[in-house]
Amino acid sequence: MNILLTGAAGQLGQELLPRISPLGRVTLADRVAVPGKAETLKLDLGDLNRVEIMLNRLRPDVIVNAAAYTAVDLAEDNASVAFRVNSELPGCLARWSKRNDRLLLHYSTDYIFNGESDRPYIEQDLAVPLGVYGESKLEGERAITSSLCRHVILRTSWVYSGHGNNFVLTMLRLARERPELSIVSDQKGCPTWARNLAGVTAKVMAGLLSDSDERPASGIYHYCDGDAVTWYEFARTIFSIAVEAGILDRMPEMESVLTSGFPQKAKRPLFSVLDTTKIRREFGIEPAGMRQSLQSCIKEMAENESR
Ligand SMILES: NC(=O)c1ccc[n+]([C@@H]2O[C@H](COP(=O)([O-])OP(=O)(O)OC[C@H]3O[C@@H](n4cnc5c(N)ncnc54)[C@H](OP(=O)(O)O)[C@@H]3O)[C@@H](O)[C@H]2O)c1
């Protein structure tokens, strides 16, 4: 089976490669090469003509699209780029998949919701994004579903890994640079280790491709790791684990601030916890614990730093 992995050099993309490789021959595509993988196809995935040419040449059986424009604040001033990558690219992949009867796996975000719910969001809840990033991702979901191709869309939240741009690495950098940090304490969500999401993707893909599969042909599923926290609580957990692991000398002083006192270009949902009942029920997937996942991620960073 031929699998095309777009966005292969991103946080999730790099975690996906080893986990989906047992399922088929994986071709990597991104703007830059995946570290250590010179064979990566390097192209602008926003150039849909080139994407079509690539698809017609490779003719993948499955496309896993981890490419996205994920800079939430910058998206406010770069809407056309965000929409090209987050909605036009998935639309193009979906139409090609429909024409050629192939499977598309794609990722979306908790930021399609406005955060006003008083319970974790389920897949059918009304999506009302607060910013350009969320709008562009929602548009991407709609482009896929309306194409009628066979697809799975995994909505996730607060993704981190040992590489790329994410809250864990930003907090660790800031804690080394500054004695005191101000951290938002009124936004709640579920941090998700990219590695766990990659493992979930492999399990979902294997399930869908098995002959005995009786699940619906397509669907949207929520997956995030298991514990809902505020950014403040998440930061405190990051620091305590990093001190234990020896990659941070001491806990920094932490001041909790409200979103209203921490202006950012894009508005964010105050509550974006995702309900994972559907993926548990249909795929038997049990979300990983937040603390244990973070410990594993930081332990690996510590080992890499000591090499
Ligand atoms: N990060 C989060 O907190 C979060 C939360 C919820 C959902 N998600 C979703 O999860 C998925 C994976 O996110 P991630 O955190 O792994 O994102 P990421 O680290 O930003 O990776 C995305 C990859 O796509 C590449 N890409 C973007 N535009 C491109 C273009 N025009 N041509 C070629 N490559 C391009 C990026 O390259 P450049 O870096 O060079 O642009 C990057 O390597 C996305 O669908 C995202 O929306 C993420």
The ligand as a MOL file (V3000), in Angstrom:
LIG
                    3D

  0  0  0     0  0            999 V3000
M  V30 BEGIN CTAB
M  V30 COUNTS 48 52 0 0 0
M  V30 BEGIN ATOM
M  V30 1 N -0.3590 22.4880 16.9860 0
M  V30 2 C -1.5180 22.4330 17.6670 0
M  V30 3 O -1.5890 22.8330 18.8430 0
M  V30 4 C -2.7440 21.8580 17.0280 0
M  V30 5 C -3.9510 21.8680 17.7450 0
M  V30 6 C -5.0890 21.3260 17.1320 0
M  V30 7 C -5.0190 20.7860 15.8560 0
M  V30 8 N -3.8300 20.8160 15.1920 0 CHG=1
M  V30 9 C -3.8250 20.2600 13.8340 0
M  V30 10 O -2.9650 19.1140 13.8280 0
M  V30 11 C -2.3190 19.0040 12.5460 0
M  V30 12 C -0.8200 18.8880 12.7330 0
M  V30 13 O -0.3570 20.0770 13.3830 0
M  V30 14 P 1.1730 20.2740 13.7950 0
M  V30 15 O 1.1750 20.8290 15.1650 0
M  V30 16 O 1.9640 19.0590 13.4820 0 CHG=-1
M  V30 17 O 1.5510 21.4420 12.7770 0
M  V30 18 P 3.0040 21.9340 12.3180 0
M  V30 19 O 4.0360 21.4610 13.2870 0
M  V30 20 O 2.8660 23.3930 12.0540 0
M  V30 21 O 3.2270 21.1250 10.9720 0
M  V30 22 C 2.6040 21.4650 9.7810 0
M  V30 23 C 3.5750 21.1590 8.6680 0
M  V30 24 O 2.9550 21.5610 7.4250 0
M  V30 25 C 3.9280 22.2990 6.6900 0
M  V30 26 N 3.3470 23.2590 5.7570 0
M  V30 27 C 2.5180 24.2840 6.0380 0
M  V30 28 N 2.2510 24.9880 4.9190 0
M  V30 29 C 2.9330 24.3720 3.9120 0
M  V30 30 C 3.0690 24.6180 2.5300 0
M  V30 31 N 2.4310 25.6310 1.9240 0
M  V30 32 N 3.8490 23.7940 1.8050 0
M  V30 33 C 4.5050 22.7600 2.3880 0
M  V30 34 N 4.4110 22.4690 3.6940 0
M  V30 35 C 3.6440 23.2750 4.4530 0
M  V30 36 C 4.6830 23.0570 7.7650 0
M  V30 37 O 5.8640 23.6080 7.2430 0
M  V30 38 P 6.3420 25.0700 7.7530 0
M  V30 39 O 6.4930 24.9470 9.2410 0
M  V30 40 O 7.5840 25.2990 7.0090 0
M  V30 41 O 5.2120 25.9950 7.3900 0
M  V30 42 C 4.8800 21.9670 8.7920 0
M  V30 43 O 5.9990 21.1650 8.5080 0
M  V30 44 C -2.7790 20.2240 11.7440 0
M  V30 45 O -3.8710 19.8910 10.9630 0
M  V30 46 C -3.2200 21.2060 12.8220 0
M  V30 47 O -4.1760 22.1320 12.3430 0
M  V30 48 C -2.7030 21.3070 15.7410 0
M  V30 END ATOM
M  V30 BEGIN BOND
M  V30 1 1 1 2
M  V30 2 2 2 3
M  V30 3 1 2 4
M  V30 4 1 4 5
M  V30 5 2 4 48
M  V30 6 2 5 6
M  V30 7 1 6 7
M  V30 8 2 7 8
M  V30 9 1 8 9
M  V30 10 1 8 48
M  V30 11 1 9 10
M  V30 12 1 9 46
M  V30 13 1 10 11
M  V30 14 1 11 12
M  V30 15 1 11 44
M  V30 16 1 12 13
M  V30 17 1 13 14
M  V30 18 2 14 15
M  V30 19 1 14 16
M  V30 20 1 14 17
M  V30 21 1 17 18
M  V30 22 2 18 19
M  V30 23 1 18 20
M  V30 24 1 18 21
M  V30 25 1 21 22
M  V30 26 1 22 23
M  V30 27 1 23 24
M  V30 28 1 23 42
M  V30 29 1 24 25
M  V30 30 1 25 26
M  V30 31 1 25 36
M  V30 32 1 26 27
M  V30 33 1 26 35
M  V30 34 2 27 28
M  V30 35 1 28 29
M  V30 36 1 29 30
M  V30 37 2 29 35
M  V30 38 1 30 31
M  V30 39 2 30 32
M  V30 40 1 32 33
M  V30 41 2 33 34
M  V30 42 1 34 35
M  V30 43 1 36 37
M  V30 44 1 36 42
M  V30 45 1 37 38
M  V30 46 2 38 39
M  V30 47 1 38 40
M  V30 48 1 38 41
M  V30 49 1 42 43
M  V30 50 1 44 45
M  V30 51 1 44 46
M  V30 52 1 46 47
M  V30 END BOND
M  V30 END CTAB
M  END
